[in-house]
């Protein structure tokens, strides 16, 4: 069994976007022990995390291409790497929470570690274990996201329903 937000969908409705934006505003960074905890909180939606993880892997590919094929194309590889690694995450927040979950640029380095950690946890299937540990520290997350348990085998079916 894994925990999934009740309203998580591949294609969120306007109402779901509004709910996500309100959730971010209801629980600002000040309600958390650390900024990185808040950063983890704003990335609980599995679809957003999948988009972030996809962007990280594609971005890394382009960053590696800079060194493999060092040429005038390297600037394009760099720009594509930045777009996928960072820009795709920004776009996912525009889609899912109307861009309300903006992290402060001064926290870029510390949140970079957190985003890589939850991208790896999402990719390799141990995110739920980290989420449950997070919930022990912040029990209100269950209600804020309306988390519910589903069978892992029903994950994609759940995210696809209307």
Phi and psi in degrees as a GROMACS rama.xvg file:
@    title "Ramachandran Plot"
@    xaxis  label "Phi"
@    yaxis  label "Psi"
@TYPE xy
-130.952  155.56  UNK-2
-91.0871  131.007  UNK-3
-134.834  137.066  UNK-4
-62.1814  136.547  UNK-5
-51.6665  -40.9587  UNK-6
-99.7949  16.2947  UNK-7
-72.5375  128.814  UNK-8
-147.44  156.278  UNK-9
-63.0784  -39.4246  UNK-10
-123.995  92.304  UNK-11
-70.4008  150.289  UNK-12
-80.527  169.152  UNK-13
-60.5656  -38.9697  UNK-14
-62.3538  -43.2392  UNK-15
-64.6596  -37.3263  UNK-16
-63.401  -43.4425  UNK-17
-62.466  -42.1764  UNK-18
-62.7191  -41.7801  UNK-19
-64.8782  -42.1854  UNK-20
-62.972  -42.733  UNK-21
-64.316  -38.9187  UNK-22
-61.9049  -41.2881  UNK-23
-63.7465  -43.0855  UNK-24
-70.6944  -31.5414  UNK-25
-71.3065  -26.0929  UNK-26
-126.849  77.0373  UNK-27
-74.2501  171.64  UNK-28
-54.3455  -29.9553  UNK-29
-63.8754  -19.8075  UNK-30
-83.699  1.13581  UNK-31
-118.292  155.764  UNK-32
-63.5165  -33.8573  UNK-33
-143.76  161.053  UNK-34
-63.4097  -37.2018  UNK-35
-65.2363  -32.282  UNK-36
-64.5782  -43.3484  UNK-37
-61.9725  -41.1992  UNK-38
-60.3238  -41.7587  UNK-39
-61.3781  -44.5235  UNK-40
-57.4067  -43.1296  UNK-41
-75.043  -2.55378  UNK-42
-116.789  26.6761  UNK-43
-73.7166  -29.9601  UNK-44
-60.5982  123.936  UNK-45
-66.6969  -30.4943  UNK-46
-68.5284  -43.3856  UNK-47
-59.7078  -42.5136  UNK-48
-64.6164  -38.222  UNK-49
-64.0804  -40.3939  UNK-50
-64.965  -43.5516  UNK-51
-60.1722  -45.1494  UNK-52
-64.6766  -45.0653  UNK-53
-56.9851  -46.6272  UNK-54
-61.835  -38.6784  UNK-55
-63.1712  -46.3486  UNK-56
-67.798  -42.4622  UNK-57
-67.5147  -41.2952  UNK-58
-59.5774  -44.4225  UNK-59
-60.9635  -38.629  UNK-60
-56.7076  -47.6008  UNK-61
-68.5049  -34.443  UNK-62
-64.6323  -39.32  UNK-63
-66.848  -37.2797  UNK-64
-60.5866  -28.4966  UNK-65
-56.3622  -42.875  UNK-66
-85.0905  -29.3879  UNK-67
-71.2149  -42.6512  UNK-68
-123.056  68.1221  UNK-69
-66.0994  109.147  UNK-70
-163.336  -168.773  UNK-71
-62.878  -20.3825  UNK-72
-72.4997  -14.9715  UNK-73
-57.4642  -35.9408  UNK-74
-64.5183  -36.1975  UNK-75
-70.1959  -38.8784  UNK-76
-61.8328  -41.5037  UNK-77
-62.1755  -47.9401  UNK-78
-63.5127  -40.8018  UNK-79
-65.7207  -39.8199  UNK-80
-59.7952  -46.1922  UNK-81
-64.5045  -42.9933  UNK-82
-58.5738  -50.7782  UNK-83
-70.8423  -44.9001  UNK-84
-66.8325  -41.1867  UNK-85
-110.209  -47.4055  UNK-86
-63.328  -38.1961  UNK-87
-64.7492  -35.3121  UNK-88
-64.1801  -42.5408  UNK-89
-61.3991  -44.3719  UNK-90
-61.8571  -39.7331  UNK-91
-62.6815  -35.5307  UNK-92
-70.7306  -33.8258  UNK-93
-63.5401  -38.0845  UNK-94
-73.3702  -44.1464  UNK-95
-95.7373  -28.2406  UNK-96
-135.319  23.7916  UNK-97
58.4912  25.5786  UNK-98
75.8112  14.3872  UNK-99
-74.4065  -25.3656  UNK-100
-89.0464  71.3592  UNK-101
-98.6371  125.727  UNK-102
-90.9881  147.231  UNK-103
-71.6623  134.637  UNK-104
-55.7782  -30.1522  UNK-105
-66.6216  -15.5826  UNK-106
-98.4884  12.0372  UNK-107
-53.3292  -49.8065  UNK-108
-66.8662  -42.3974  UNK-109
-70.2722  -37.4435  UNK-110
-76.0384  -22.4052  UNK-111
-59.7524  -42.1419  UNK-112
-63.447  -43.9374  UNK-113
-64.0114  -44.2733  UNK-114
-65.7482  -38.7648  UNK-115
-64.4235  -41.1578  UNK-116
-62.1928  -47.2459  UNK-117
-76.0855  -24.4304  UNK-118
-65.6816  -43.5494  UNK-119
-66.1892  -41.5546  UNK-120
-62.5613  -38.9372  UNK-121
-66.2706  -45.9427  UNK-122
-62.9652  -43.0152  UNK-123
-100.964  9.20959  UNK-124
81.293  17.2181  UNK-125
-112.919  17.0031  UNK-126
-63.5911  -40.841  UNK-127
-57.1607  -38.887  UNK-128
-62.7372  -41.5231  UNK-129
-67.7075  -38.6812  UNK-130
-63.5051  -43.3577  UNK-131
-63.7343  -36.7061  UNK-132
-66.2163  -40.7333  UNK-133
-62.2563  -40.1562  UNK-134
-65.1362  -32.8733  UNK-135
-62.7517  -33.9924  UNK-136
-79.6481  -36.7193  UNK-137
-129.925  79.4689  UNK-138
-59.6951  -25.4582  UNK-139
-62.8595  -15.6742  UNK-140
-61.3211  -34.4243  UNK-141
-58.2597  -48.8915  UNK-142
-73.5995  -40.9359  UNK-143
-59.3492  -40.0702  UNK-144
-97.6944  -3.92893  UNK-145
50.8041  54.9682  UNK-146
-69.1059  139.918  UNK-147
-138.234  153.001  UNK-148
-90.0612  135.043  UNK-149
-133.877  161.726  UNK-150
-69.1249  138.855  UNK-151
-55.3171  -35.6705  UNK-152
-68.1365  -16.5366  UNK-153
-98.1753  5.72144  UNK-154
-53.8313  -56.9269  UNK-155
-69.9986  -33.0422  UNK-156
-63.0297  -42.4702  UNK-157
-61.5876  -44.8852  UNK-158
-71.1332  -16.29  UNK-159
-93.0899  -16.0262  UNK-160
-71.6073  157.447  UNK-161
